[in-house]
């Protein structure tokens, strides 16, 4: 610390306890500087010292920085401080002479009014300030119970469950729910603040950000804040206990899919935003809109079935289990020989058999069986059959069949873990087809590129378990300065990644290595790591828990040695096998994934964030941010982890 800096600090400290000191400094600067030991050689630096600003700074430190007003708006204060505007704001606020002795609510309200006026008058001077202030003020009012103007929200209990048509379910808001639209995303600003990665030109997103603030209706309910898709926000906005899903779909405009509205409302009910329908209504929704998913209705009966019927084990249920296994194997066989695509339009099995050169009697029997049991084929008049799936459902069916039946099928037949029988080519086929099916869209984990840019680490990426390389290729295509390294143990995957990088003309900047990640990382030269500003892994760490946490800790330690305190973005899922599920939840996607991981020797990943965080801590790493969500029983997350310092 220089002599001049120490002198200024001393002036501030003395000004805090002796106000007359600043007056004396302003009147007889030379004498005071002599008293403080400022030499004549550096005295010129203090000739233009702004004593008024110095006094303002001293008052700010004394009265504002640790004031309860600002403790209510910590992110706002940090944002102002980062952009050097805190003293200016304090000066404006002080001139308004807010009433002293008022309640905290009144004083913070006056401060918020001042901040919003300041932000409006100086729009762009502190990017995101207005939205951050509104966000923190809303959260403060929630947490302190300061008049939320939520009286218009219907919080009355729903009518008793009763059997009624699906279009008569009129969902109600559960507790207090507000959906707020912002130009800047307050959570994105907070993320940048926590990571100390501010960008002076934080441009607003291309469309408004919607945040949902949800407070349950039970005593002690805690505020939850999460992002909402604009369409979801609009649907939830129509919920008032008076409209049915079909009426909401009509209000949203022509062409809105009522089944989509039902899915959104059921997901909102699962999040505790709106009240859940009864089991009878769920069954009606299933009949009217097909497989819309669903939520277990609250019931006094233990293990109440979701869609009616009995859960008693009997011969029909056993046959359903056996026929389900057969249907999965047969569907994969038909997909493999190209028969599924032929039935996209109504066709006769005999004609398709001739076209494909397969046995006619066999194909007719298989298709008829699937029409009765599989839920994919439908029999029409004249002996014709059709696969009743839209393009999205067909793509998902192809992916899941190729992955779970084609790649992992042999593992399910083995006794004990059998990693050697996984079909690597089928596994690569599943993901390669998935990439091509979304060729007109960016990388499927679209949050990852955005997070990399938010943290300022999108110029170079080490991708563990890179698969077909679509993330690296997308980043390289969008940024000519990008360099990436991809590692995957599946040689077939790597071959497809190299081919795709060649077609995209980015092969010089995207290098793909096939092999065990430990071996590849240990042997890559250090200069290859220099351009890597971050690391990423999607569905890579979940394969490291067959024998406890040791392998996961080892790879984190190795990454820390090679990258040293850079960021790692882990895109993975929480394991579910072994969790005490409610009986009517059924077999979710994640449980199926857990099953094939056990059978293929990969093990089940930790089931909660705290367990993952313990793994990071053992490796000397730190979890900075967690993004979580559940879709179709698939509890996925993205963890932003700061690696440990290189040893």
C-alpha positions as CSV (number, residue, x, y, z in Angstrom):
1,X,0.0,0.0,0.0
2,X,1.4,3.4,-1.0
3,X,1.9,6.3,1.3
4,X,-0.8,8.2,-0.6
5,X,-3.3,5.4,-0.2
6,X,-2.5,5.1,3.5
7,X,-3.0,8.8,3.9
8,X,-6.4,8.8,2.2
9,X,-7.5,5.9,4.4
10,X,-6.3,7.8,7.4
11,X,-8.3,10.8,6.3
12,X,-11.5,8.8,5.9
13,X,-11.0,7.1,9.3
14,X,-10.3,10.4,11.1
15,X,-13.2,12.1,9.3
16,X,-15.6,9.4,10.6
17,X,-14.8,10.2,14.3
18,X,-13.9,13.9,13.9
19,X,-16.1,15.8,11.4
20,X,-14.2,19.1,12.0
21,X,-11.1,17.4,10.6
22,X,-12.5,17.5,7.0
23,X,-13.3,21.2,7.4
24,X,-9.7,21.9,8.6
25,X,-8.4,19.9,5.7
26,X,-10.3,22.0,3.3
27,X,-9.2,25.3,4.8
28,X,-5.5,24.5,5.5
29,X,-4.5,21.6,3.4
30,X,-0.7,22.2,3.7
31,X,-0.6,22.1,7.4
32,X,-2.7,18.9,7.6
33,X,-0.6,17.2,5.0
34,X,2.5,18.1,7.0
35,X,0.9,16.7,10.2
36,X,0.2,13.4,8.3
37,X,3.7,13.0,7.0
38,X,3.0,13.7,3.3
39,X,6.3,14.8,1.7
40,X,6.6,17.9,-0.4
41,X,7.4,15.6,-3.4
42,X,4.0,14.0,-3.4
43,X,2.0,16.9,-2.1
44,X,1.0,17.9,-5.6
45,X,-1.1,14.8,-5.8
46,X,-3.4,16.1,-3.1
47,X,-3.9,19.7,-4.3
48,X,-7.0,18.6,-6.2
49,X,-8.4,16.4,-3.4
50,X,-12.2,16.7,-3.3
51,X,-12.9,17.1,0.4
52,X,-16.6,17.0,-0.2
53,X,-16.4,13.6,-1.9
54,X,-14.1,12.4,0.8
55,X,-16.7,13.4,3.4
56,X,-19.4,11.7,1.4
57,X,-17.3,8.6,1.2
58,X,-16.7,8.6,5.0
59,X,-20.5,9.0,5.6
60,X,-21.2,6.3,3.1
61,X,-18.9,3.9,4.9
62,X,-20.3,4.8,8.2
63,X,-24.1,5.0,7.5
64,X,-24.7,3.0,4.3
65,X,-22.3,0.2,3.7
66,X,-23.4,-1.7,6.8
67,X,-26.9,-0.3,7.0
68,X,-29.9,-2.6,7.2
69,X,-31.3,-0.9,4.1
70,X,-28.5,-2.2,2.0
71,X,-28.5,-5.6,3.7
72,X,-32.0,-6.0,2.2
73,X,-30.6,-5.3,-1.3
74,X,-27.1,-6.9,-1.3
75,X,-27.0,-7.6,-5.0
76,X,-28.0,-4.1,-5.9
77,X,-25.3,-2.7,-3.7
78,X,-22.7,-5.0,-5.2
79,X,-23.8,-4.0,-8.7
80,X,-23.6,-0.3,-7.9
81,X,-20.2,-0.7,-6.2
82,X,-18.8,-2.7,-9.2
83,X,-19.8,0.2,-11.6
84,X,-18.6,2.9,-9.2
85,X,-22.0,4.4,-8.7
86,X,-22.6,3.8,-5.0
87,X,-21.5,7.3,-3.9
88,X,-23.6,9.0,-6.5
89,X,-26.7,7.0,-5.5
90,X,-26.1,7.7,-1.8
91,X,-25.8,11.4,-2.6
92,X,-29.1,11.4,-4.5
93,X,-30.8,9.4,-1.7
94,X,-29.4,11.7,1.0
95,X,-30.7,14.8,-0.7
96,X,-34.2,13.3,-0.6
97,X,-33.9,13.3,3.2
98,X,-35.9,10.1,3.9
99,X,-37.9,10.1,7.1
100,X,-35.9,8.9,10.0
101,X,-37.4,6.5,12.6
102,X,-39.7,4.9,10.1
103,X,-40.1,1.1,9.8
104,X,-37.6,-0.9,7.8
105,X,-40.3,-1.4,5.2
106,X,-40.9,2.3,4.7
107,X,-37.2,3.1,4.6
108,X,-36.3,0.4,2.1
109,X,-39.4,1.4,0.0
110,X,-38.0,4.9,-0.2
111,X,-34.6,3.6,-1.2
112,X,-36.1,1.4,-3.9
113,X,-38.1,4.3,-5.3
114,X,-34.9,6.4,-5.4
115,X,-32.9,3.5,-7.1
116,X,-35.6,3.0,-9.7
117,X,-35.7,6.7,-10.5
118,X,-31.9,6.7,-10.7
119,X,-31.8,3.6,-13.0
120,X,-34.5,5.1,-15.2
121,X,-32.7,8.4,-15.6
122,X,-29.4,6.7,-16.3
123,X,-30.5,3.7,-18.3
124,X,-27.5,1.7,-19.5
125,X,-25.1,3.3,-17.0
126,X,-25.4,0.3,-14.7
127,X,-26.7,-2.6,-17.0
128,X,-29.5,-4.6,-15.3
129,X,-29.8,-2.3,-12.3
130,X,-33.6,-1.6,-12.6
131,X,-34.4,-5.3,-13.0
132,X,-32.1,-6.3,-10.1
133,X,-33.7,-3.7,-7.8
134,X,-37.2,-4.9,-8.7
135,X,-36.2,-8.5,-8.2
136,X,-34.6,-8.0,-4.8
137,X,-37.4,-5.7,-3.7
138,X,-40.0,-8.4,-4.6
139,X,-37.9,-11.1,-2.7
140,X,-37.6,-8.8,0.3
141,X,-41.4,-8.3,0.4
142,X,-42.0,-12.0,0.1
143,X,-39.5,-12.8,2.9
144,X,-40.7,-10.0,5.2
145,X,-44.4,-10.2,4.5
146,X,-44.6,-6.6,3.3
147,X,-47.9,-6.3,1.4
148,X,-47.6,-8.3,-1.8
149,X,-50.7,-7.1,-3.4
150,X,-51.6,-10.7,-4.0
151,X,-55.3,-10.3,-3.0
152,X,-56.4,-10.9,-6.6
153,X,-54.8,-14.4,-6.5
154,X,-57.3,-17.1,-5.8
155,X,-55.9,-19.2,-2.9
156,X,-59.2,-21.0,-1.9
157,X,-59.0,-24.7,-1.7
158,X,-60.2,-26.6,-4.7
159,X,-63.5,-28.4,-4.8
160,X,-63.5,-31.9,-3.4
161,X,-62.2,-34.4,-6.0
162,X,-65.0,-35.9,-8.1
163,X,-65.3,-37.7,-11.4
164,X,-65.8,-35.2,-14.1
165,X,-64.7,-34.6,-17.7
166,X,-61.2,-33.4,-18.4
167,X,-62.4,-30.0,-19.7
168,X,-64.0,-29.3,-16.3
169,X,-60.7,-29.3,-14.3
170,X,-60.3,-25.6,-13.3
171,X,-56.9,-25.4,-11.7
172,X,-56.3,-22.8,-8.9
173,X,-53.2,-21.0,-7.8
174,X,-51.7,-22.7,-4.8
175,X,-50.5,-20.2,-2.3
176,X,-49.0,-17.0,-3.6
177,X,-47.6,-17.1,-7.1
178,X,-46.3,-14.1,-9.1
179,X,-44.8,-14.3,-12.6
180,X,-42.5,-11.3,-13.3
181,X,-41.0,-10.3,-16.7
182,X,-37.6,-8.6,-16.8
183,X,-35.5,-7.1,-19.6
184,X,-32.3,-8.3,-17.8
185,X,-32.3,-11.6,-16.0
186,X,-31.6,-10.9,-12.3
187,X,-30.4,-14.5,-11.7
188,X,-27.9,-14.1,-14.6
189,X,-26.6,-10.9,-13.0
190,X,-26.3,-12.6,-9.6
191,X,-24.4,-15.5,-11.2
192,X,-22.0,-13.0,-12.8
193,X,-21.5,-11.3,-9.4
194,X,-20.9,-14.5,-7.5
195,X,-18.4,-15.6,-10.1
196,X,-16.7,-12.2,-10.1
197,X,-17.0,-12.2,-13.9
198,X,-18.7,-8.9,-14.7
199,X,-19.0,-7.8,-18.3
200,X,-19.4,-4.1,-18.8
201,X,-21.7,-4.6,-21.8
202,X,-24.3,-6.9,-20.3
203,X,-26.7,-6.7,-23.2
204,X,-30.3,-7.8,-22.5
205,X,-31.4,-11.1,-23.8
206,X,-33.3,-11.3,-27.2
207,X,-36.6,-11.8,-25.4
208,X,-37.9,-11.0,-21.9
209,X,-36.9,-13.2,-19.0
210,X,-39.8,-14.6,-16.9
211,X,-39.2,-15.5,-13.3
212,X,-41.8,-17.3,-11.2
213,X,-42.0,-16.5,-7.5
214,X,-43.8,-19.2,-5.6
215,X,-44.8,-19.2,-2.0
216,X,-46.7,-22.3,-0.7
217,X,-49.9,-22.1,1.3
218,X,-48.7,-24.0,4.3
219,X,-47.1,-22.5,7.4
220,X,-43.4,-22.0,7.0
221,X,-43.4,-22.2,3.2
222,X,-40.3,-20.8,1.7
223,X,-40.0,-18.6,-1.3
224,X,-38.8,-20.3,-4.5
225,X,-37.6,-18.5,-7.6
226,X,-37.1,-20.1,-11.0
227,X,-37.1,-19.3,-14.6
228,X,-40.1,-19.9,-16.8
229,X,-40.5,-20.2,-20.6
230,X,-42.6,-17.3,-21.9
231,X,-45.3,-19.7,-23.1
232,X,-45.4,-21.4,-19.7
233,X,-45.6,-18.1,-18.0
234,X,-48.6,-17.1,-20.2
235,X,-50.4,-20.4,-19.5
236,X,-49.9,-20.0,-15.7
237,X,-51.0,-16.4,-16.0
238,X,-54.5,-17.6,-17.1
239,X,-55.0,-19.8,-14.1
240,X,-57.6,-18.4,-11.8
241,X,-59.8,-21.4,-10.7
242,X,-62.4,-20.5,-13.3
243,X,-60.9,-21.7,-16.6
244,X,-60.3,-25.3,-17.8
245,X,-57.2,-26.3,-19.8
246,X,-59.2,-26.2,-23.0
247,X,-60.5,-22.7,-22.2
248,X,-56.9,-21.6,-21.5
249,X,-55.8,-23.1,-24.8
250,X,-58.5,-21.1,-26.6
251,X,-57.6,-17.9,-24.9
252,X,-54.0,-18.3,-26.0
253,X,-55.1,-18.3,-29.6
254,X,-55.9,-20.5,-32.5
255,X,-53.7,-23.5,-33.0
256,X,-52.6,-23.8,-29.4
257,X,-52.4,-27.5,-28.5
258,X,-54.7,-28.2,-25.6
259,X,-52.6,-31.3,-24.7
260,X,-49.6,-29.0,-24.3
261,X,-51.5,-26.8,-22.0
262,X,-52.5,-29.8,-19.9
263,X,-48.8,-30.9,-19.7
264,X,-47.7,-27.4,-18.6
265,X,-50.5,-27.3,-15.9
266,X,-49.6,-30.8,-14.6
267,X,-45.9,-29.8,-14.4
268,X,-46.9,-26.6,-12.6
269,X,-49.0,-28.7,-10.2
270,X,-45.9,-31.0,-9.6
271,X,-43.9,-27.9,-8.8
272,X,-46.5,-26.8,-6.2
273,X,-47.6,-23.7,-8.2
274,X,-51.2,-24.8,-8.8
275,X,-53.4,-27.3,-7.2
276,X,-53.3,-30.9,-8.5
277,X,-56.3,-32.5,-10.2
278,X,-57.9,-35.6,-8.6
279,X,-57.1,-39.1,-9.8
280,X,-60.4,-39.3,-11.6
281,X,-59.6,-36.1,-13.5
282,X,-56.2,-37.3,-14.3
283,X,-57.7,-40.4,-15.8
284,X,-60.1,-38.3,-17.9
285,X,-57.2,-36.1,-19.1
286,X,-55.4,-39.3,-20.1
287,X,-58.4,-40.4,-22.2
288,X,-58.9,-37.0,-23.8
289,X,-55.3,-35.9,-24.5
290,X,-53.3,-39.1,-24.6
291,X,-50.1,-39.6,-22.6
292,X,-49.8,-36.2,-20.9
293,X,-47.9,-37.6,-17.9
294,X,-49.5,-36.9,-14.6
295,X,-49.2,-36.3,-10.9
296,X,-50.3,-38.6,-8.1
297,X,-53.5,-37.3,-6.5
298,X,-53.6,-36.9,-2.8
299,X,-55.5,-39.8,-1.4
300,X,-56.2,-41.4,2.0
301,X,-55.7,-44.8,0.4
302,X,-52.1,-45.9,0.4
303,X,-50.7,-46.6,-3.1
304,X,-53.7,-45.2,-5.0
305,X,-53.3,-46.1,-8.7
306,X,-52.7,-43.1,-10.9
307,X,-55.1,-43.9,-13.8
308,X,-57.6,-46.2,-12.0
309,X,-57.7,-50.0,-11.9
310,X,-56.2,-52.3,-9.4
311,X,-52.6,-52.7,-8.4
312,X,-53.1,-56.2,-7.2
313,X,-50.7,-58.5,-8.8
314,X,-52.4,-61.1,-11.1
315,X,-51.8,-63.1,-14.3
316,X,-52.7,-60.2,-16.6
317,X,-50.1,-57.9,-15.0
318,X,-47.5,-60.6,-15.3
319,X,-48.3,-61.1,-19.0
320,X,-48.2,-57.3,-19.5
321,X,-44.6,-57.4,-18.1
322,X,-43.6,-60.2,-20.4
323,X,-45.3,-58.8,-23.5
324,X,-43.7,-55.4,-22.8
325,X,-40.3,-57.0,-22.9
326,X,-41.2,-58.7,-26.2
327,X,-42.6,-55.5,-27.7
328,X,-39.4,-53.5,-26.9
329,X,-37.2,-56.2,-28.6
330,X,-39.5,-56.4,-31.6
331,X,-39.7,-52.7,-32.1
332,X,-36.0,-52.4,-32.1
333,X,-35.8,-55.2,-34.7
334,X,-38.3,-53.4,-36.9
335,X,-36.4,-50.1,-36.5
336,X,-33.1,-51.8,-37.4
337,X,-34.4,-53.2,-40.7
338,X,-36.2,-50.0,-41.6
339,X,-39.7,-51.3,-41.1
340,X,-40.9,-48.6,-38.7
341,X,-40.4,-45.8,-41.2
342,X,-42.4,-47.8,-43.8
343,X,-45.5,-47.7,-41.5
344,X,-45.4,-43.9,-41.2
345,X,-48.2,-44.0,-43.7
346,X,-51.0,-46.7,-43.6
347,X,-49.5,-49.8,-45.2
348,X,-50.2,-53.5,-45.4
349,X,-47.6,-55.8,-43.7
350,X,-47.5,-58.0,-46.7
351,X,-46.5,-55.1,-49.0
352,X,-43.8,-53.9,-46.6
353,X,-42.5,-57.5,-46.3
354,X,-42.0,-57.7,-50.0
355,X,-40.4,-54.3,-50.2
356,X,-37.9,-55.2,-47.4
357,X,-37.4,-58.8,-48.5
358,X,-38.4,-60.4,-45.2
359,X,-40.8,-63.2,-44.3
360,X,-44.4,-62.1,-44.8
361,X,-46.1,-64.3,-42.2
362,X,-43.5,-63.2,-39.6
363,X,-44.0,-59.5,-40.2
364,X,-47.8,-59.8,-40.2
365,X,-47.7,-61.6,-36.8
366,X,-45.2,-59.1,-35.3
367,X,-47.1,-56.0,-36.5
368,X,-50.5,-57.5,-35.3
369,X,-48.9,-58.3,-31.9
370,X,-47.5,-54.8,-31.5
371,X,-50.8,-53.2,-32.5
372,X,-52.5,-55.1,-29.6
373,X,-49.8,-54.6,-27.0
374,X,-47.2,-52.1,-28.0
375,X,-49.2,-48.8,-28.1
376,X,-47.2,-47.8,-31.3
377,X,-49.0,-49.5,-34.1
378,X,-52.7,-49.1,-34.9
379,X,-54.7,-51.4,-37.1
380,X,-56.9,-49.8,-39.8
381,X,-59.6,-51.2,-42.1
382,X,-58.4,-53.4,-45.0
383,X,-55.6,-55.0,-43.1
384,X,-53.5,-51.8,-43.0
385,X,-51.3,-50.7,-40.1
386,X,-49.9,-47.3,-39.2
387,X,-47.3,-46.0,-36.6
388,X,-49.2,-43.3,-34.8
389,X,-46.3,-41.1,-33.6
390,X,-45.5,-37.5,-34.6
391,X,-41.9,-36.7,-35.7
392,X,-40.7,-35.8,-32.2
393,X,-42.1,-39.0,-30.7
394,X,-40.7,-41.1,-33.5
395,X,-37.2,-39.6,-33.0
396,X,-37.4,-40.3,-29.3
397,X,-38.6,-43.9,-29.8
398,X,-35.7,-44.5,-32.2
399,X,-33.2,-43.1,-29.7
400,X,-34.5,-44.9,-26.7
401,X,-34.8,-48.3,-28.6
402,X,-31.3,-48.0,-30.0
403,X,-29.8,-47.0,-26.6
404,X,-31.6,-49.2,-24.1
405,X,-32.3,-52.2,-26.3
406,X,-29.6,-52.1,-28.9
407,X,-26.7,-50.9,-26.8
408,X,-27.5,-52.1,-23.4
409,X,-29.8,-55.1,-24.2
410,X,-27.1,-57.7,-23.8
411,X,-26.2,-56.3,-20.4
412,X,-29.7,-57.1,-19.2
413,X,-29.3,-60.7,-20.1
414,X,-26.0,-61.1,-18.2
415,X,-25.7,-62.1,-14.5
416,X,-23.8,-59.3,-12.8
417,X,-22.2,-56.2,-14.3
418,X,-21.2,-56.8,-17.9
419,X,-19.5,-53.7,-19.4
420,X,-17.8,-55.8,-22.2
421,X,-21.1,-56.6,-23.9
422,X,-22.3,-53.0,-24.4
423,X,-22.7,-52.5,-28.1
424,X,-20.6,-49.4,-28.8
425,X,-21.7,-49.1,-32.4
426,X,-25.4,-49.1,-31.4
427,X,-24.7,-46.6,-28.7
428,X,-23.0,-44.3,-31.2
429,X,-25.9,-44.9,-33.7
430,X,-28.4,-43.6,-31.1
431,X,-26.6,-40.4,-30.4
432,X,-25.5,-39.8,-34.0
433,X,-29.1,-40.1,-35.2
434,X,-30.2,-37.8,-32.4
435,X,-27.7,-35.1,-33.5
436,X,-28.9,-35.3,-37.1
437,X,-32.5,-35.1,-36.1
438,X,-31.8,-31.7,-34.5
439,X,-29.6,-30.5,-37.3
440,X,-31.6,-27.3,-37.6
441,X,-31.2,-26.5,-33.9
442,X,-28.2,-25.7,-31.7
443,X,-26.6,-28.2,-29.3
444,X,-29.3,-29.9,-27.3
445,X,-28.0,-28.8,-23.9
446,X,-28.5,-25.2,-25.1
447,X,-28.0,-23.8,-21.6
448,X,-24.3,-24.8,-21.7
449,X,-23.1,-22.5,-24.5
450,X,-25.0,-19.6,-22.8
451,X,-23.4,-20.4,-19.4
452,X,-20.0,-20.6,-21.0
453,X,-20.5,-17.1,-22.4
454,X,-21.9,-15.7,-19.2
455,X,-18.9,-16.9,-17.3
456,X,-16.6,-15.6,-20.1
457,X,-15.0,-19.0,-20.8
458,X,-16.4,-19.8,-24.2
459,X,-13.2,-19.5,-26.2
460,X,-11.7,-22.9,-25.4
461,X,-13.3,-26.1,-24.0
462,X,-12.2,-29.5,-22.9
463,X,-15.2,-31.8,-23.3
464,X,-15.1,-35.1,-21.4
465,X,-17.4,-37.7,-22.9
466,X,-17.7,-35.5,-26.0
467,X,-19.8,-38.2,-27.9
468,X,-20.4,-37.1,-31.5
469,X,-18.8,-33.8,-30.7
470,X,-21.8,-31.6,-31.4
471,X,-21.2,-29.1,-28.6
472,X,-17.6,-28.5,-29.7
473,X,-18.5,-28.3,-33.3
474,X,-21.4,-25.8,-32.6
475,X,-19.0,-23.6,-30.5
476,X,-16.3,-23.7,-33.2
477,X,-18.8,-22.9,-36.0
478,X,-20.1,-19.9,-34.1
479,X,-16.7,-18.5,-33.1
480,X,-13.7,-18.7,-35.4
481,X,-11.3,-18.2,-32.5
482,X,-12.6,-21.2,-30.6
483,X,-10.4,-24.2,-29.8
484,X,-11.7,-27.4,-28.3
485,X,-10.5,-30.9,-27.2
486,X,-13.0,-33.8,-27.0
487,X,-12.3,-37.1,-25.2
488,X,-14.5,-40.2,-25.4
489,X,-13.9,-43.8,-24.7
490,X,-16.3,-45.0,-27.4
491,X,-14.3,-45.2,-30.7
492,X,-17.4,-45.3,-32.8
493,X,-18.5,-42.0,-31.2
494,X,-15.1,-40.4,-31.8
495,X,-15.1,-41.5,-35.5
496,X,-18.5,-39.8,-36.0
497,X,-17.2,-36.7,-34.2
498,X,-14.2,-36.5,-36.4
499,X,-16.3,-36.9,-39.5
500,X,-18.8,-34.2,-38.4
501,X,-15.9,-31.8,-37.5
502,X,-14.5,-32.4,-41.0
503,X,-17.8,-31.7,-42.6
504,X,-18.1,-28.5,-40.6
505,X,-14.5,-27.5,-41.6
506,X,-13.4,-27.1,-38.0
507,X,-11.2,-30.1,-37.7
508,X,-8.0,-27.9,-37.1
509,X,-9.6,-26.3,-34.1
510,X,-11.5,-29.3,-32.7
511,X,-9.3,-32.2,-31.7
512,X,-10.9,-35.5,-30.8
513,X,-9.1,-38.2,-28.7
514,X,-10.4,-41.8,-28.2
515,X,-9.6,-43.6,-25.0
516,X,-9.9,-43.6,-21.2
517,X,-10.1,-40.0,-20.0
518,X,-7.6,-40.6,-17.2
519,X,-5.0,-41.8,-19.7
520,X,-5.7,-39.2,-22.4
521,X,-5.5,-36.3,-19.9
522,X,-2.4,-37.6,-18.2
523,X,-0.6,-37.7,-21.6
524,X,-1.8,-34.5,-23.2
525,X,1.0,-31.9,-23.2
526,X,0.5,-28.9,-21.0
527,X,0.6,-26.5,-23.9
528,X,-2.5,-28.2,-25.3
529,X,-4.3,-27.2,-22.1
530,X,-3.4,-23.5,-22.3
531,X,-6.2,-22.5,-24.7
532,X,-8.8,-24.5,-22.6
533,X,-10.7,-21.8,-20.6
534,X,-13.1,-24.3,-19.1
535,X,-14.1,-28.0,-19.1
536,X,-17.4,-29.7,-19.7
537,X,-18.8,-33.1,-19.2
538,X,-22.3,-34.5,-20.2
539,X,-23.2,-37.9,-18.9
540,X,-19.6,-38.6,-18.1
541,X,-19.3,-38.4,-14.3
542,X,-22.4,-40.7,-13.8
543,X,-20.2,-43.6,-15.0
544,X,-17.6,-43.2,-12.3
545,X,-19.6,-44.5,-9.2
546,X,-19.4,-48.2,-9.6
547,X,-17.1,-48.5,-6.5
548,X,-17.8,-45.4,-4.4
549,X,-16.6,-41.9,-5.1
550,X,-12.9,-42.6,-5.6
551,X,-12.8,-42.5,-9.4
552,X,-14.8,-39.3,-9.5
553,X,-12.5,-37.6,-7.0
554,X,-9.5,-38.9,-9.0
555,X,-10.7,-37.3,-12.3
556,X,-11.5,-34.0,-10.5
557,X,-8.0,-34.0,-9.0
558,X,-6.4,-34.7,-12.4
559,X,-8.5,-32.0,-14.0
560,X,-7.4,-29.6,-11.3
561,X,-3.7,-30.4,-11.9
562,X,-4.1,-29.9,-15.7
563,X,-6.4,-26.9,-15.6
564,X,-5.8,-25.3,-12.2
565,X,-8.9,-23.4,-10.8
566,X,-10.7,-23.1,-14.1
567,X,-14.4,-23.9,-14.3
568,X,-16.0,-27.3,-14.9
569,X,-19.6,-27.5,-16.2
570,X,-21.1,-30.9,-15.2
571,X,-24.3,-31.8,-17.1
572,X,-25.7,-34.9,-15.5
573,X,-28.5,-36.4,-13.5
574,X,-29.4,-37.5,-10.0
575,X,-29.6,-41.2,-9.5
576,X,-32.9,-42.6,-8.4
577,X,-32.6,-46.4,-8.1
578,X,-32.8,-47.2,-4.4
579,X,-34.8,-44.1,-3.5
580,X,-37.9,-44.8,-1.5
581,X,-40.5,-43.9,-4.2
582,X,-44.2,-43.6,-3.8
583,X,-45.7,-46.7,-5.4
584,X,-47.7,-44.9,-8.0
585,X,-44.7,-42.9,-9.4
586,X,-43.7,-45.9,-11.6
587,X,-40.6,-46.6,-13.5
588,X,-39.1,-43.2,-14.5
589,X,-36.5,-42.6,-17.1
590,X,-33.8,-42.1,-14.5
591,X,-34.5,-45.5,-12.9
592,X,-34.2,-47.2,-16.3
593,X,-30.9,-45.3,-16.8
594,X,-29.7,-46.4,-13.3
595,X,-30.6,-50.0,-14.1
596,X,-28.5,-50.2,-17.3
597,X,-25.7,-48.4,-15.6
598,X,-25.6,-51.0,-12.9
599,X,-25.8,-53.8,-15.5
600,X,-23.0,-52.2,-17.5
601,X,-20.7,-51.7,-14.5
602,X,-21.0,-47.9,-14.4
603,X,-22.8,-47.6,-11.0
604,X,-25.5,-45.3,-9.8
605,X,-24.6,-41.6,-9.4
606,X,-25.3,-39.7,-6.2
607,X,-29.0,-38.9,-5.8
608,X,-28.8,-35.4,-4.2
609,X,-26.9,-32.2,-4.7
610,X,-25.3,-32.4,-1.3
611,X,-23.8,-35.8,-2.1
612,X,-22.3,-34.4,-5.3
613,X,-21.0,-31.4,-3.4
614,X,-19.3,-33.8,-1.0
615,X,-17.4,-35.3,-3.9
616,X,-16.3,-31.9,-5.1
617,X,-15.1,-31.0,-1.6
618,X,-13.0,-34.2,-1.3
619,X,-11.2,-33.2,-4.5
620,X,-10.7,-29.6,-3.2
621,X,-13.2,-28.2,-5.7
622,X,-16.1,-25.8,-5.0
623,X,-19.7,-25.8,-6.3
624,X,-20.4,-22.3,-7.5
625,X,-23.9,-22.7,-9.1
626,X,-26.5,-25.4,-9.6
627,X,-29.2,-25.5,-12.2
628,X,-31.8,-28.2,-11.7
629,X,-35.0,-29.5,-13.3
630,X,-37.1,-32.6,-13.8
631,X,-38.7,-33.7,-17.0
632,X,-40.5,-37.0,-17.4
633,X,-39.0,-38.4,-14.2
634,X,-35.5,-37.3,-15.3
635,X,-33.9,-35.2,-12.6
636,X,-31.1,-33.5,-14.5
637,X,-28.7,-30.7,-13.4
638,X,-25.9,-28.5,-14.5
639,X,-23.2,-27.9,-11.8
640,X,-20.7,-25.1,-12.2
641,X,-17.7,-26.2,-10.3
642,X,-14.4,-24.3,-9.7
643,X,-11.5,-26.7,-9.8
644,X,-8.8,-26.8,-7.2
645,X,-5.5,-25.1,-7.6
646,X,-2.9,-27.1,-9.4
647,X,-0.6,-29.0,-7.0
